[in-house]
């Protein structure tokens, strides 16, 4: 997770009676109902730690990556060796956003309002957008500064891309409200704020990242509203600020906004009307779209609106729904939403609650499975499935990518499907709708041949079980020629034709060589030198 290798000390106490001490006392739980295993120097850990303290129900349990995460006790909580981990009694949960949803859903409902499906979905969208795109920017900009990762080959290009995405994020999620989703802190704010605080630090600015003024103002508002925000700046030398200070000095006012930035008022989400039926803008061949399309077909809650990436997604009317110009996008009346997992959560909550049960622990496990797949297995799909489909170039070392993908698939199967038919139990959930399209693709003969990834037998059976249980999974098989199976069958036929042509060419080349070998050796006869010219002849 990019954390330090030494165990952090407890935050240094503030002076007796100080405002900081009173703020910390107010945030400290009287008796922790749950613990967050992690470290203050990890931005992934800090969101759950801060929300745990803000809820008054949880606290930090120091746990050092690569040291404490390799123990047998820890692996029983999270077999993927990573922090943060939540432990509440016998219940354990991993993945930052899944933990935040669980804490907010059970212990801090104001951060994830249960009765407001649109607001929850918007919060989900912000978290999933950060996870799917912007976390990679942090790995290439913040992590090298902290020594958590190697610097990219082109640091300037990485910083520029990061700057563009920060601007986009602010424009989409913070243009009409103080925080993400409204005037109070949400689970999404706890997810992104530790990173935005790091982006404001001069040590990160030196690599070319320039935090937009809107996000500088956001940092100040977050620090003022979050009861335990002091842990981002002071934690016995292990806070994010303190670790960055060690790289580029200790600025006193680096969180102060560069200018007075205002944000719109009102409640744009509240004003949006839903239609009671959704449209999924996308294409069946997209594995990210297929989950929502299957759910819509299975439940009858919506239909597909054909939207071709890089063609329809650049149109103005699409950008109004999803400014990030990617499928899938959901439209429910005036309300629009993007990111495949966010869409699945919204559809289930609004139209198919059995697929996303209200029980917070069951829901937490579903979220963990979805977020784990998005964080790890999806990048494997990009490296192995996408090249086989012609959607992306093959990695430099396809064999290594295939080995990693196969390993991660086996670990995923062991973690989430060892003791149950589906993810979460005996019946399908939205997590199954999320992952099955990708597993279906990995199991196709064309992808298997091209990628050399071997889908574990357990996952093959799981895909078969899902198709047998969910008639809506027919979207994977047939969609007027544009389903995943139809597309991959076509690719397999193309490969077979290419192989046949190549075989004929090889055979023709071999036959030509054999013919050349069978020709007789040329006979070379020695003759007298010819006359110098035609008018001269020797005398008789």
C-alpha positions, 0 to 999 in steps of 0.5 A, a space after each residue: 500500500 505504499 506505507 513506511 516500513 517502520 512502526 509508527 508511534 502514537 500521535 504526539 499529545 497536544 498541549 493540555 487544554 489546547 483546541 487541538 487536544 479538545 478536538 481530538 478528545 471529542 473524536 476519540 471513542 470511549 470504547 472502540 467497537 471496531 478497529 482499523 488496522 493500518 498506519 498514519 502514513 498511508 493515504 489509503 488507511 487515513 480515510 477509514 481512520 478519520 471516519 472511524 474516529 469521527 463516528 466515535 465508534 472506532 480507532 486505529 490499530 497500528 499495523 505495518 505493511 510487509 511486517 505485520 501483514 504477513 502474519 497468520 493472524 492478519 491473513 485470516 482478516 485479509 488474505 491479500 496482505 494489505 492495509 487497511 482492514 476493519 475488524 469488528 468482532 469476528 467480522 473483517 473487511 478490506 479495501 478502502 472504499 468498502 470499509 468507508 461504506 461500511 463505517 458510514 452505513 452502520 456508524 456514521 449515516 450522515 456520511 452516506 445517507 441511506 434514504 437518499 439513493 441519488 446522493 449515495 450514488 453520487 458519493 459512490 461515483 466520486 469514490 469509484 472514479 478516484 479508484 479507477 483512474 486517479 489512484 494511479 496518478 497518485 502512484 506516479 506522483 505522490 508515491 515516488 516522492 515518499 519513496 513508496 514507488 519508482 518514478 515514472 519514465 516521464 514524470 512531467 507527462 504523469 504530472 500533467 495528466 494528474 493535473 487534468 484529472 484533478 481539475 475534472 474531479 473538482 469540476 464534476 464533484 465539487 462545483 455546486 457543493 462544499 463537499 462531495 454530495 452536499 454541505 456535510 462530509 461524505 464517505 467520498 470526502 474521507 476517501 479523497 482528502 488525504 490525497 488532496 492534502 498530499 497534493 498541496 504539499 511543496 514536495 509534491 508540487 516539485 514534481 509538477 503537480 499543481 492542485 487547483 484552487 478549488 481543491 485547496 479551498 476544499 482541503 481547508 474546509 475538510 480540515 475544519 470539518 473533520 474532527 480528527 483531521 490533525 492526524 494528517 499533519 501530526 502523528 509522531 513523525 508519521 503523518 502524511 505532512 510530516 513524511 513529506 516535510 522530511 522531503 522538502 521542508 516543513 511549510 506552515 501554511 501549505 493548506 491555506 487556499 491560494 485565493 478566495 474560492 467560492 462554490 455554488 449553493 443549492 442542492 442540485 441532486 435534490 432537484 433531479 427527478 427520476 423516471 422509474 426506469 433506467 437507460 444504460 448507455 453502452 455496448 454489450 461487448 464492453 465487459 464494464 457495460 455488460 453487468 448493468 445490461 444483464 441486471 437491466 434485462 434480468 429485472 426489467 428495470 431498464 434498457 440499453 441505449 447503444 453508445 459507441 465509445 470514442 464515437 458517441 461518447 464525445 458528443 455534447 449530449 453524452 458529455 452532459 451525462 458523463 463528463 469523463 466520456 466513458 461507458 457505461 453511463 446510466 440515465 434515470 430521468 434527470 439523474 445521471 451516473 457513471 462507473 460500472 460498480 456505482 451503476 450496479 449499486 444504484 440499480 440494485 438499491 433502487 430497483 432490485 434490493 435482493 441483489 444488494 441486501 441491506 444487512 451492512 455486513 453482507 453488503 460490506 463483503 459484496 463491496 469488498 469483492 467488487 472493489 478488490 476486482 476493480 483494484 487488481 483483477 481489472 488491470 490484469 484484464 486490460 493487460 490480457 483480455 483487451 489485447 486479445 480483443 484488439 482493444 489495447 496493445 499487448 504488454 511488453 512481457 505478456 507471459 509475465 502478465 498472464 502469470 500475474 493474472 492467473 495468480 490473482 484469479 486463483 486468489 480471488 476465487 479462494 477469497 470470495 468463492 471457496 465456501 459459497 456458490 456465488 459472491 456473498 452466498 447462495 444467490 447472485 448479487 451485484 458483485 457477480 454481475 460485476 465480475 462474471 463478464 470478465 471471467 466469461 471473456 477469460 474463459 473463451 477459447 480465443 482469449 485463452 489462446 491469445 493471453 495464455 491465462 488459465 481460468 481456474 476450474 472453480 471460476 469456470 463452474 461459477 460462470 456456468 452457475 451464474 448463467 444457469 441462475 440468471 436468464 439475463 446473462 444471455 446478453 453475454 451470448 447474443 446481442 445482434 452480433 455485438 455480444 461478448 461471445 459473438 465478438 470473441 467468436 469472430 476474433 477466433 475465426 479471424 485468428 483461425 483464418 490468419 493461422 491458415 493463411 500463415 500455414 499455406 504461406 509456410 507450406 509454399 515457402 517450404 515447397 519452393 525451397 524443396 524445389 530449389 534443392 531438387 534442381 540439378 547442379 549447373 554444368 560449367 564448361 571451359 571454352 576458349 577466349 572469344 575473339 576480340 571482335 567479329 571481324 578477326 579470325 585466326 588464319 587456317 
